[in-house]
């Protein structure tokens, strides 16, 4: 039996390979029941439900702080519910299934690892700087009704922009950003230095509202000039409408336009099995508890839902080592998902 377990362990540790390609979408997630292990007294707050694509090796823990790793994501798309966002940067609760077929693991992940998308503008500096709609952000923390998110930019400036929005301002699934047409009478201005101060007006009573960092060469559009200031706009991953001093900008010749299109969204390729032989496939007919060990004493970390297409990697003394055929989650490291073989209609 020890040799058989070693064979399974070697197979399970080499499961997932990534290749470039388009990910096939899975049905939008419905709110699933939770396993008792991670359904604690953590305040729920915002609840986001849908299909997400977390990075490979993002780990799922059995508690919000400390604890043990019980599973990981694979880099492919996964049905997901996420809630219980922490009041400070930390782990949020996730459920990894639709309620209609999948491996339902309930646990906690680093909230910053989960891609979230804005459904509408999220203010950074009210009226002057905001994160545009349908943009990817990461959640810093949450309350019972709001989330604070971060948009990290490397182009055309290197800077983080943080803002708060209500729960319904965010989603797990990407939408299509709206376009923006440069006003016909606007004139291009390029930032001269790394730092640019933005103000709420042009007169002597103006107040600084924001500072753009590492912004040298950034293109802004001037829509009005007053005295020594110009009212500028910008629309990309973030939006800007504020006043800047003309002396801090390089005025482009009238009619010159150097704006660029947003880069296309990139999706990870679906994970694939790399095994010497094709595994057995079964479709579950009822819920089956998933354990960390091939024994009744093994910790229950989730369930296989009914109607789940399941790979059986091996059967050892009445226990089956399994994976979801969709590969939306997998064991971490040398771990395995174990279920009683007879509950899959299998024998040793």
N, C-alpha and C positions, 0 to 999 in steps of 0.2 A: 504493500500500500504506500510505503514511503517513496518508492521509486515512481509510482504512478502520480503521486502528488507533485513530485519534482518535475515530472514531464509537463503536467498541467501548468505549473508555476512558470516554467520557461516559455510555454506557449502564450500564457496570459500576459507576460511582461513584454512581448513583442507584438502587440495587437495592432497598434494604430500607425498608419503612415499617411502623410498628407501629400496631395498633388494639386496643381492649379486646375481650376475649373469652376463651374457654376453649381451652387448648392441648390438642391431641390427643396422647395418649401414644404413644410408640414402644416397640418391644420392648426389654426389659432387655438391657443390653450384655453381651456375652461378652468374654473377654480376647482382644484382637486381636494379631496380630503387629505389631512396631514397624518403622518405617523406620530405616535406619541413621543418618540425620542426627542424631537426638536421642536414640537409644538408646546412651548413653555409660556410663561407669563410675560414674555417680551411684548411691549406695546406694538400693535400692528401699524398704525399710521397709514401712509400711502401704500397702495397695492398696485403693482404693475404686472400685467399678464400678457403673454404673447409668445413669440418665437424669437430666441436670441442666439447669438453666436459668440460664446466666450472662448478665450484663447486656450490652446492646448495646455494641459498641466495646471489649469486653475483648479485648486483643491476645494473640496467640500468638507467642512468640519462638523462635528457633532454638537458643538456648543458655540455661543457667540464670542466667548473668550477662552483661550487655551483649548483644551480638548484634543481629540484625535481626528485624523483624516479618515473619512469613510468612503470617499469616492473622488473622482475628478471629471472635469469636462474634457472633451477630445479635440476641440477646434471646429467641429461641425455644428450645424444648427440644432438647437434643443428647444422643445416646448418648456416654458418656464413661467413660474410665478415668483415674484420677489416682493418682500414686505419687511416690516420690522427694521427699517433703516435706523442705524444708531445715531444718538445725539451728538456724537463726536466721530471722527473717522474710525472706521472699524468694520465689522462684519454685519451683513444683512441676511435675513432668512430667505432660502430658496426652496422651491418644490419643482422637481424635474419631470413633470408628466402632464398629460392633457386630461386625464380622467377617462380616456377612451383607448388606452393602449400605450404602454411605455413602462420603463423602470422608474417608479416614483421614489426618489431619494429626497428626504427632507433634511436640510442641514443649513449651514451658514458659510457664506463666502465673503471675501473682502469686497465691500460695496464698490470700490474703485475699479474692480476688475470687470464689472458688468457694463457693457455699452448701453446707454440710454439716449433717447432722442427727444429733442424739444418739439412739441406740437405747435407752439406759438412762441413769439418773442419772450425772452426772459431778461428782465432788466438787470444791468450791472450798475449803471449810474442812471437813475430815472430820467428819461427824456433825452439822454445824451449818448449813452453806450449800452448796448444790449447784445445778447446772444441771439442770432437769427433763428427763425423757425426751421424745423426739420434738420437740425444739426446734431451730431453726436457729442455727448457730454458724459461726464462721470460724476456720480453722486458722492459728495463730501459727507453729508449728514442729513438727518431728517427730523421732523417733528410729527405730530399727529395729523397735520394738514398740509405741510410744505416740505420741499426738498431744496437743499442748497447744492448747486451743481457747479462744475468747473469745465470751462472750455480752454484747453491748452493749445496754443498756436505756436507754430514754428515758422510759418510764412503768412503774410508778408512781414510779420514781426514776431519776435519771440517773447511771449507773455502769457500768463494765465489770467482768465477772466472768470470771476465767481459771481453767481447771482442766485436769488431765491425765486421759486415759483410754486404755485399750488399743485397738488397732486395731478390734476387733470391736464397740466401743462407738459406732461412727460409721457413717453410710451417706450415699449421695448422694441418696437418695429420701426424701421426707417421709412420715412415718407419722401416725397419729392420736393426739394426746395423751390420756392417761387423765384422767378427771374426778376431782374431789376434793370430798367433802361436808364442810361445816363441822360439827365435833362439836356435838351438841345443847346442851351446857352451856358452849360457848365464848362468850367475850364480846369484842366488838370494841374495839380500841384504835387511835387514830390518832396517828401520829408528830407531835410538836409542832414540832420544829425541823428544820433541814436535815440535821443529822447525828444519828445514833443509834448508840450503842455496844451491841454484843451480847456476852454473856458465856456461859461454860460452866456456870455455876451461880448460886445466889442468896446463898450465905453469904459470909463475909469472905474465904474462899480463892478466890473466883471469879477467873477469868482472862478478859481480853478476847479474843474470837475473831475479831471482824470489826467493821467500821464501815460503816453504810449512809450514803451521801452523797446530797445533794439529794433527801431522802426525806420532806420535810414533807408531811403529809396522807396518807401511805401507810397503808393499813388492814392491821393485823395482828390475829391472833386469839389471845386469851389463854386458855390451857387450865389454868393453875394459878398460884396466887399464894403467895409465901412472903416474909414480912417486907415489905421495900420493893421487891421484884422480882416480875416476872410472866414466866412461861414462854410465849413467843409462837410461833406458827406462821404460815407463809405458803406458798401454793402457786400458782405462775403460771409465768412463763418460768424463774424460779429457785424453789428451795425453801429455807425457813428453819425451823429449830427451835433456839431459843436463849433465853436469859434477857435481859430488859431492865429498866431501872429504871422504876418506875411514874411517877416525877416527870417523865420524858421523854416520857410518852404522855398522850393525852387519852382518858379512859374513856368509851365510848359507853353510852347507856342500855341496860339489859339487853333483849335481843330485837331490837335494831336491827342490821340487816345491810345493808351498802353494798358488798358484793363485786360484781364485774362479770365478764361472760363474756370469754373471749379473743376478740380480733378475728378475723374469718375470714381464712384464708390467701389472699393475692392472687397471681395468676399473670399473667405477661406474655402479651400476645397473640402468636400466631405471626407471624413475619415474612412479608411479601408482596412480590412483584416489582412494580415500577412502571416499565414499559417501554411504548414507543409501539406495539409489536406483540408478538404472542404468540411466545415463543421456540420453536425446535425442541426436541422431547423425544426422547431415545434411552435405552435401557436397556443398560448395559454387559454384556458376556458374559465378560469376563476383567479382570484387574487392569491398570490403565493408570497410568503415572507422571504426576504433576502437576508442572509446571514453572512457574517465575516469569516466564519469557520464552518467546516463540514461536520457540524455537531449541533445538537439541541442547545448546548450552552453557548453557541456562537451568538454574538450580539445582532439583533435585528436592526438593520439600518434602512429598511424600506420595503416595498412590495413590488412584485411584477403585477401589473394590472391585467384584467381579462382582455383577450383579443390582442395580445402583444406577440409579435413575431420575435422569437428568441433563438439565439445560437446556443447550442450545448457543446462546450469544448471537450468535456470528458465526464465520466461518471466514476466515482470512487466510493466504494462501500456504501451505496445507497444515497449518495449526495452528488448533485450535478453542478459543475462549474459553468456559469451562464453569462451571456452578454446580450444586450438588446441588439437586434439586427440593425436598427437605425444608428447604433453606436453613439447615441447622444450623451451617454455617460459611460464611464469605465472604472474599474478598480484602480486604486493608486499604487504605484510601485509594484511590489510582488504580491499584493493582495488579490483576492478573487471574490466574486459574488457566488454564494452557494445557496442552493435550494434542494429540498428533498426530491430525489429523482422520481419517486412514484407519483408526486403531484404534477409531474410533466408527462405521466404515462410511460415512464422509462424504468428499466431495471438495470442493475449492475451488469 
